[in-house]
């Protein structure tokens, strides 16, 4: 026997919360939208890939430290969790002719100690622009515009030469906001 409590049947139901997108997803979506608006097409690739697309096609020498077991998650011989989204640019350049203007967003995985500054996986957006007469000045102008749109106001930016073993010339970007 079920007895109604006086007034119980007149109460409205509870609203179910639908939740919200994670802040990282929101930031990634915003960055992708800005870069798409700047003329970059969005390309995606596999999180699990071959050594060829992750290293060899990008001219990493066989003895490069990034290929070591302590830096890369190998699943099987020659198969790994990508360490950067550059595997996407290798695939695109393999089947496309310049001009190429893409972004490659996604998760990447590194066998690192977890700390306040790093984790086993993180999110990355890589941009690739291949064409005639493209210069470092084009990169700086694109970054200036991207940051202004991201922060919705002009941002003070400083570019500093820096050494990175996987790119030449290497540049670090500092912002003041």
N, C-alpha and C positions, 0 to 999 in steps of 0.2 A: 504494500500500500504506500502510495506516494502522496504526501500532503504538501500543498503549496503554503509557503509562509506569506502572510499578508504583505503585499507590496513587492514581493520578490519578482513576480511575473511582469511587473511594470518597469523594472530596471533595464536601462539600455545595456547592450553587450559591451564588452571591453574592446577597445581598438587594438588591433594587432600592429605592432611596429614592423615596418618593412625593412628597416635597417638602412644603412648608407654604404656607399662605396668606400673602400679603405682609402686613407689619405695618400698612400703611395700610388694607388690606381688613379686617384683624382689628379695627382701631380703628373703622372705619366700621360694620361689623357690630354691634359692641358698642353704639355710640351709637344706631343704629337700633333695636336690641332694647330699650334703656332707654326711648327716647322712645315706642316702640310700647306698652310696658308702662305708660307714663304716659297712654295714651289717644289718642295720635296715630296716624292711619292713614298709611301710606307711599304716596307717589305719585311716579311717575317720568315723565320727559318726554324729548324729543329733545335730543341734543347739538347738532345742526344745526337751526336754527329760523329763523323769519322775524323781520325787524325789528319787526313788529307785536307779537309775543309777548315779545320780549326787551326792547323799549323802549316802544313806543307804548301798549300796553295797561297799562303800569305808570306812565303819565303822565310819561315822560321827554320834555322839550321837544325839538323838532327840532334846536336848537342846543346840546344838552347835550354836554359834552366826552366823555362815555363813548361817544358815537356816532362819534367821529372814527376815521379809518383807523388812526391810530397806537395806539389803545387796543383796537380790536375787529378780529377776523379776519373780514373779509367774504369770502365764497366767490363770490358773484355779487350783483348789485344786489338789495338787500332780503333776502338770505340770509346767515346768519352762524353762527359757532360761538358758542354762548351764553356770555355773560359772567358769569352768575349762574344759580342754579336758580330764580329768580323767574319764569322763563317757565312753570314748572309751576304756580305759584300763580295766574297769570293764566288758564291753561287750566281749572283746577279752579273758580275763582270764576265763570268764564263759564257753567258748566253746573250749579253747585250753589248751594243756598240755605243761609244760616246755620242752625244752627251748622256751622262748618267748622273742623276741627282736624286739620291735616296736617303731615307733614314731607316735604321735597323734597330727597333726597340725590342727589349726582352730581358728575361732573367739570365744571369750568368753565374757560374759556379766555380769557386776556388777552394782548394784544400788549405784553408788558413785557420789560425786560432781565432776563436770568437772573442771580440773585445768591443769596447764602446765605439771603436773606429772601423771595425770590419766584421764580416760575417761570412758564412760558407756560401751564401748566395746573395746577390744584390741585383738591382735593376740598372740597365744601361740603355742609352740611346746613342747610336753612332750615326754620324752623317757622312756621306760620301758624295763628292762632287767631282766628276771627271769630265773635262772639256778642254778645248783650246783656250788659251789666254786666261786661265783661272790662276789667281795668285793668292798669297797669304793675306793680302789686303781684302780679298773677297771673303775669306774665312773670318777675319776680324769684323768686317761690316755685318756679316750674317750673325755672328755672336752678339754684337752690340744690339742689333734689332731684336734678336730672340730674347735677350735679357730684359730689354726695355718692355717688351710685350709680356713677358713672364711676370715681372714685378709691377707692371702697369704704370711705369714712370721711367724717366731716364736713369740709368745706373752708371756710376763711375767704374770704369773697367781699366785694369792694367794688365798688359801682356808682357811676360818675362820669358826670355830664352831659358830652356831647361833641357837636361839630358833624359831621354827615355830610350831604352835599348831597342824598342820596336818601331820607332818613327824618327824621321829626320826631315825637316827641322822639328825640334821639340819645343813646345810653348806651354807655359802655365798661365792660367787666367785667374786673376784676383778681382773680386768685386767689392765695392763699398756701398752698402744700402742701409 
